[in-house]
Each structure stands twice: as structure tokens, then as C-alpha cells.
Amino acid sequence: MPGRVCVIVNPAAGRGRGARTLPAVREAFAAVGVSDVRTTEAREDERAVARRAIDEGFTTLVAVGGDGTWGNVANAIIASRADVRLALVAAGTGNDFAKTVGAPMNDIALTARLSVAEGSDVRVDVGRIEDQYFLNIAGFGFDIAVLEDTTRIKWLRGDALYLYSALRQIVGYGGVDIDVGSHARQRGNSRHLMLVIANARNFGGAFKIAPGASLSDGMLDAVAIGDASAMRRIGLFAAAVRGTHGTKAGVDVEQAAKFFLKFSAPPAYETDGEYRQAKSDELEVVCVPAALRVVAP
């Protein structure tokens, strides 16, 4: 029923795209009888807003933002253990998760109609690292260097921002030592350009980082890219846009339900574009099967 739908908007998403999207969101959801539209005020405020909506009995939460916003609302839903659906409206930078799940993220009117319709959802896996759930990916190394760099660039947005920052870091980033293991094998410690543990296929707006990933197989895809010269890095960067990097030397792709990571010190990492600082130098990254219902055709 329409009265059970709550819309959560991050105005800061996409460097203000969330705020610019708000009038269209209000109009589209009003057309299907939904008037409860709430905005966030601070970083990761989505979790608190979502928890309040769940406590009030809403059964569908519409998250307006990007991967970080969607991931934060999803964390609140999963932690609550309530049977609440998540709907996605794109207003962020990469908006990668929706590309894999097939949600009509740019069609606000269709998303509004699906949000009030019974049965218009799919059940998907999520990943977990420490106390964080992620929809799209957990990333280490080069990914963090790029994420930090994007905060310093004020004149670009969207896919172009990530691509530009990635090119800036191709030469300067020094790599990170990681020991990656699973129940199937232990690789040993080695220098990585980056490690992405993917639940979904897309990453960074333009990269098909895990083309074989599925949201319903109970597995995560660990894409380990070894350190390389600047020229080889550029080649790997181009291949990742096409999704062909898995065939390149120095790239190791493995599917497993759980991965074990060891670092020389607690690393920085990101989940769905949100910067994190690990509490330990040893981390487990686990797939949580069928943990979330996502509104999609």
C-alpha cells in the first residue's frame, strides 16, 4: 500500500544531484499516493533515518542517492531483520549496484509505481566485512587512493570524476601488500595494485570489474590485480572498462563464499564508495545469501 512507502533522499549525493532530483522525486511519488519524503543532513545519516522509518512500520524504503546511500539504507534494513524492500533512485556518482540488479534507477516515475506494487522485487545476496554490509563491492589499495583523490577534485562529477582520479593515481600509487585466501586456496602475501571483492559486476561508474558476478549465487568474486609498471597499469585500466582484465597477466579472479585477508597493519578500505578504517589487520569478507529484497521489474 502507498502509505507503507518512505522515500529517503540524500541531498548531498552526486555533489548536489540529490537535492536537484528532489522536486521530481516528490512529484513522481505524490502521483502514486506517497507523501512521506525525508532528507538526510549528514554523512551516513541515511542509516538513522531508515531505522526510524522501519520502526514506524514502513515496508518499502526508497533511497535517492548513489551506491553509498543505497548501501547505508540497506545496512539499516538488514540489521533490523525486518522484511523491508529497498528501491533505488539514482542521484550519485557511479550508481553501480543498480546496473547489476536491473533497477530502473533513472526512471523515477516507474520506480514510484513499482514501489507501491506487490511482488515487484528480487532477493539478492550482500557482502559483509567487519560490521558493514555492502551491496556492490569492498575495495582495497588503488581504489582507496582514487577515492581519497576524488575528494580533492571540485570541477568534475559523475563517471568522469572517477576516471580522471584513476588516471592521476595510475603513476603515483605505490601498491599494498595483501595475503588473500579462501577455503579453496591460500595465495600468500604479495604486492597488489588493488583488490576488489565484488558482489555485483560494475564499479567506479565505468568499470566492469567482475563481469561474472551474480547477485544470487551465494558467492563473492575476488579480483586481485598485482602491482605493475605505469604502462601495464594503463593497459589494465583500459581492459577493466571493457571487462576483459581477467585474462591479463597478474590478474587473479576467484569466486568463493568467504575470503580471508591479512595486511601488515589495519587497512583503509571502502564499501559501496564509503571510506572505512579497519579495526584489525586480519579481515573476513563473507557473502550473505538472499539477504535483501530490491525493487525491480
Order of alpha helices (4+ residues) and beta strands (2+ residues): beta-alpha-beta-alpha-beta-alpha-beta-alpha-alpha-beta-beta-beta-alpha-alpha-beta-beta-beta-alpha-beta-beta-beta-beta-beta
